[in-house]
Amino acid sequence: MVENVLLKRNVAGLWAGVFQSLAYVAPAAVAASFFVVEASVAGAAVPLTFLLAIIGVASAMYMNYEFSKRISHAGGYYAYVSAGLGPRFGAFSAWLYWVNVLGALVGFSVLFFAGVLQPLVPGLAGNTYGWIPLAFIPIAIIFLLLYFGLKPSLYYTLIGSLIEVSFLIIVSIVIITSPQTTNSFAPFTTEGVSASQLGLATVYAILGFVGLGSVITLSEELGRPKRTVPKAIILALVIGAVVYVLSSYAFVVGWGLNDINGFASATNPGFIIVNKYLGPIAMSIFIIITLNSFISNGIAEGNAFTRLGFAMSRDRILLNRRLATVDPRTGAPKRIVILSFAITTALSLIAGLLLKDPFLAATVVTTVNGASLYIVHILANISLPVYGHRKLRVLKKWLPFALGPVIATIVYAYALFGVFTAPLNGVDALIMIIVIVVVVIGIILASLIHIGKTREEMETIGREIEA
């Protein structure tokens, strides 16, 4: 029996949870990168795609919202799946969610950070291996904060994300109200955009909200979690929606609707727009905020990754139960933090060196992590009405559990369809093969999860731990 299987309680409150989610979303980093991808597909209709994405994201967060009012568990989604579909599906979801968060941490926070920063550093720009020392910057900051407990990392993400969100809103208002800007309702229409282009761009826009529900992995450590976590999810969704719609509109009209193709093909157009309207000092601040957005994102992902790893260790899913210990003073699951540091560092170096390009490696890893998350969300969406039917036997009470997540399930299924029907060549083939391998490993793990466990131990997988 391992001691200290409980995480430290009442570490933080509502707003720390809100900005945990927003830090994972990383709006400044998305504005500096995803807006370009969006424009390359949907042209000037980028704000419209985010409006449509909000509907899909609200559907996805409905599942999180309803489950978080009833279950507080560091395993997050896998606890939800276990509650409805049973421990084997829970173990399968735990593996996929673990792959998802690891991929987000490695791909977005480490490799993208290094790739964005490398051209700006004299002596490293153009060097094949120049990204490697830069990759250790986010890794060191993330895991140093995590090692000393949840509270320092939450304070960092709260302050950093508050500055990030405030800056984007202020910059957007300045651009929109500038005499240089020609405002138009066109970005909110389908003018010049086909239905297929709008659909694909909306899927990309939904990706900009990934991580919004990550606060559920901290539910054991937040005060009054069954009230705090649902509120945090709603507030983070509202704030994220406002920031994305406002900033995407400002960037599109600020660049100019007549030259939207130039926006889609430019390198760092967001930096160019901020420089144009607010000058080089504001642009420099935006660059710093964007780089910090990657780090804040990594800290939020690290919080989720280590709490998920702790829960998996405690439930004996893949990880040894001896890892499920916490420091009595800081409350940090230090053994899991050290293991997570080693895995993140190793995968970052392996992916970057094998593919010989941090951006390409990041693309592969983040696409695999996205596909893993889609499967987990679909399973959790299915789990919600099953769980609800068992707990709330009156039709009018549990029927919303079935209908609420439908839009999200359709969107995630469409995204998975895209992963598995991509052309079988180059990077797309590699991504599909890795996703298949990940799924097969999950199936094997779920099939063998009962070995060495009693029936009672199987039933405790994903079950809420009482203090």
N, C-alpha and C positions, 0 to 999 in steps of 0.2 A: 504494500500500500504506500502510495506517494503522498507526502504531506504537502500542504499549501496548494490544493487543487482549485482554490477559489482565487480569482483575480481581485485586486483591491477595489473596494466599493466606494461610490460617491467621490470619485476623483475630480469630476468636473460636471458642468451643467449644460443648459440648453444651447447657449451660443457657441460653446466649444464644439458641441455636436454639429451645429449648423455649418461651422467653418471647417470641420473635418470633412464634411461632404463637399463643400465648395472648393476646398484645396485639392481634393481628389479630382474634381471636375476640371480644375486649372483653366479658368476662363481666359486669362491673358495668353497662355501658351496656345490655347485653341484659336483665339483671335489672330495670333501671329502665324498660325499654320493651317488650321482647318478651313478658315475662310477662303483661302486660295483654292483649296481642293473643291469647296462648294461652288465657287465662281466658275471653275473650269467645267463644271457639269451643268449648273443651273443659271449661269450668267448673272444678271443683276437680281435674280429672284432669291438671293441668299436669305434675306429676312423672312420671306414667305416660307422657306424650308424650315426655318427655326420655329415659326408659328405652328406649322404642321407637326414638327417634332415634339412640341410641347404636349400635343394631344397624345401621341404615342408614349411619351415619357410619363405623363400623368397616369396613363393606364398601367405602365410598368410599376410605378411607385404605389399604386393602389394595393398591390400585393404586399409590398414592404410595409405599408401603413397599417393594413389590417393585421398582419402577422405580428408586427412589432408591438401592438397593443396587447398581445397575448403571450408572446414568447420573448424572453431576454436570454440570449445565448451568444457567446463569442464566435460560434461557428457560423452565425448569420444564415445565409441561404440554405446551407446543408441541414441546419436545425429545422428550418421551415419545411424542406422536402421530407425530412424524416417524420415530421409531425403528421403529414398527410399520406405519404406513399410508403413509409416504413424505412427501417435502418439500412437496407441494401441500397435503395435509391439515395438515401442520405449519404452513404459512404461514396457512392459514385459521384454525387454532386460535390462532396467535400474535395475530392481529387480534382475535379474540373474547376472548381472555384479557386483552389490553391494554385493551379496552373494559370488561371486567369489573372489573379493578383500578382503572381510572380512575373508573368509576361508584361503586365502594365508597368511594374516597377523597373524591370530591366529595359524594356523597349522605349517607354516614354520618358521616364525620369533620368535614366542613365545614358542610354545610347543617343536619344534625340538631343539631350542636353549637350553631350560631347560633340555631336555633329553640328549643332547650331553655333557653339562657342568656338570651335576649332578655326574657322576662317577669320575670326576676329583676333586671334593670338599670333603675333609675329613669331616666327621660328617653328610653329606647329602647323600653320596653314600650309596645305599641300603635302605635308608629311604623311605617308601611308599609316604610320602608327601614332601620329600626333594626337589622336583622339583618346588614346589610352590613359595618359595622366589626367586628362580632363574628366574622364569617367569616374575617377576616384573622388572628385569633389563632392558630387551628390551622395555617393555611397558613404563617404566619411561623415558628412553632416547628418544624413538620415539615421545611420545606425548609432552614432554617438548620442544623439538625442533620445533614441528609443532605449538605449542601454540604461539611461538614468530615469526612466519611467515615462508614463503616459502624459503627465501634466506638462513637462517642458515642451514636448512635441506638439501638444494641443495649443499651448500659448504661442508657439512659433507659427502654426498654421492659422490661428485666429488673427494674429496681428498682420501676417503676410497677406492673407486672403482679403482682409478688410481693406488694406492699402490697395491691393490689386483691383478689387471690385470698385472702390471709390474712384481710382484713377481712370478706369475704363468708362465709367458713367460721366465723369467730368469732361474727359476728352471727347466723348461722343456728343455731349451737349454743345461744347465749343464748336465742333465741326458742323453740326446741324444748324446752329444759329449764325454761323459765319456768313458774311456777305459774299464770300467766294463760292459758297455752296448753292447749287440749284436743287432744291428739294423736290421730290416727286413721289407720287403714290405707286409708280411703276414697279418698284422692287417688291411690292406686296401683291402683284398680279402674275399671271402665267404668260404674259406677253413674250413671245419668242422662245418659250420653253415647252417641250413636249411632255406628255404625261410620264413617260419612262424616265426622262431626265429629272423631272421633279421628284419622282419616287426614289430614284437612286440618291439624289442629293439630300432628300429627307432622311434616308437611312444614315448618311454621313453626319447629318446634323444631330441625329439621335446619339451617335457615338460621342458627340461633344458633351453629352450629359452623363456619360459612363462614370460611375463612382458616386452618383448622387445618393445611393442607398447604402454607402459604405459605413455610415454611422451605426448600422445594426450590429457590426462586429464589436462595437464598444459598449453594447447595451449592458453588459455585466458591470461596467465600471462607472457609468454615468448615474447621477442621482435621479431617483424616481423614473427608471427607464421606460416603463410602460406608458408614461405620459410624455417624457422628454423626447424619446426617439421619434414617435409619430409627428410631434410638433416640429422637430428638427428637419424631418424629411419634407414637410410642407413648406417651411420657410426657405430651405435651400432651393427647392424647386421654383418658388416664386422669384427669389433673388436671381437665380441663374437664368430664368426665362427673361426677366427684364434686361439683364446685362447683355445677353446674346442678341435679342431682337434689336435693342437700342444700338449696340456697337456694330452689329453687322450692317444695319441701315446706314449708320454714320460712315463706315468705311467704304461702302459701295457708292453713296452719293458724293462722298468726299473725294474719291478717286475720279468720279465722272462716269455717268451712265453710257456716254458715247464711246468710252474706251475701256469697257469692262473686260475685254479680252486681254488688254494690257495688264489689268489687275491680276487676272488669272495666271498670267505667264511671268509676272514680276517676281524677283527675289525679295522676300520680306516687304511686301507692299504696305503692311501695317506701319512699319517703321517710317517708310517714306511719307505716308499720309500724316502721321503725327508730326514729323519734321516740317512738312508743308504748312500746317495750320498752327502749330504751337512752337516750332523752332527746335534747334539742335539739343538744347538742355532737356526739353520734354521728351525728345526722341531717346536721349541717353537714359533717362529715367525709365522709359518704356522698355528699353532693352534689358535694363537691370531687373525690372519687375517681371519681365517675361522669363528670364533665366531663373529668377527666384521662384516663379510659378512652377517650373519643372521640379525644383527642390521641394517646395511645399507639397506638390503633388506626390513626390516620392515619400515624404514623411507620412502623408495620409495613407498612401498605399502600404508603407511599412507598418503603420499602426494596424491596418486591416490584416496584413500578411502574418504578422507575429501573433495577433489574437486568434486568427484562424488556425495557425500552426499549434498554438497552445491548446485550443479546443480539440483539434485532431489528435494531439498527443494524449490529452485527458481521456478521449473516447477510444484511444488505441486504433486510430485509422492511419495507417502507413507509418506514423511516427511512434517511437517508443514512449511509454507513459512516464518514464523517468525524466523526460524533458519538461513535463508539466509541473514546473515549480515556479514560484514567484519570489522576488526579493522582498523580505519582510519590511524593509524601510521604504523603498521606492515603488514597490508593486510591479516592477518590470519582470516579465518572464525571460530572464537573462539567457538561459540556455537556448530558448527558441530564438532570441535576438541574435545570438552568436551564430547559430545554425543558419538563420536567414541571411545574415551578412555573408557567410561563406558561399551559400548557394547563389545569391544575387551576383556576387563578384565573379564567380566561376562562369555562370551563364552569360554575363555581359561580355567577358573576355572571349569565351568560346564562340559566341554568335558573331561578334565583331570581327574576330580574326578569320573565322571560316568564310564569311561572306565578304571580307576585305573592304567593308564600308559600313560605318555606324548607322547611316540612314537606311541602307538596304536591310541590315540586320534588324533595326528597329521596326521596319515595315513588316518583316516576316514574323517577328516575335509578337508584335501588337495585334496582328491579324489572327494569329493562333489564339491569343488571349481573348480577343473579341468573340471568336467562334465558340470557345469554351464557355464564356459568359452567356451567350445566347442559349445554349443547351440548358445551363443551370436555371436561367430565368424561365424558360418554357416549362421545365419540371416543377419549379416553385409555383408558377401560375396554375398548373394542373393540380398541384398539391393543395392550394388554397380552398377550392370548392369541395374537395374530398374531406379535408379537415373540417370545413364549415358544416358539411352535411352531417358529420359525426357529432359535432358539438351543438349545432343549431338545427334541429330537425324540422322547424317550421320553414316552408318553402320561401316565403317572402323575406325571411331573415338571411338565408344562406344563398339565395339566387344571385344577389349582387357579387358574391365571392366568385361565381362562375363567369358572370358577364363583365365585371370590371377589368380583368386582365386580357380580354379577348384581343383588343387592338394591338397590345404589346406582343402577344403570342404570334399574331400574323406577321408583324414587322420583323421579329426575330427569326421566324421561319423563313421569311423572304431573304434575310441576310445570310442565313445558313445555306439556302439554295444557291446564292451567289458564290459562296465559298466552294461548294461541291460541284458546281457546274462551270467553274473557271476553266479556260483553255489549259490543256495538259502540256504546258511548256514552261521552262524557266522557274521564276519565283512562284507563280500561281500553283504549279505542280508540287513544288516543295512544301508550300503552305498546306495544301490538301493532304499530302502524305503525313505531315506532322500531326495535323488535326486527327486523322484516322488513327494514328499510333496512340495519341493521347486518349482517344475514346476507347480503344481496345484495352489499354492499360487500366482505365477506369472500370470497364466491364469485368476484367479479371479480378481487380481489387474487390469489387462489390461481391463477386461470386465466392471469394475466399475469406471475406470479412468475418465469417462466423468461426473460423479456426481459432482455437484457444480461448473462445469466449463462451460463457454460459448464456442461457436464454435471457436471464435478467440483465446481463451486461450488454447483450445485443439491444435490448429494449431501452437502455439508457443512452444510446447514441443520439446525440442532438437534443437530449432532454434538458430542460432548464435546471440549473444547479441552484439549490436553495442555500442561502447563507446560514 
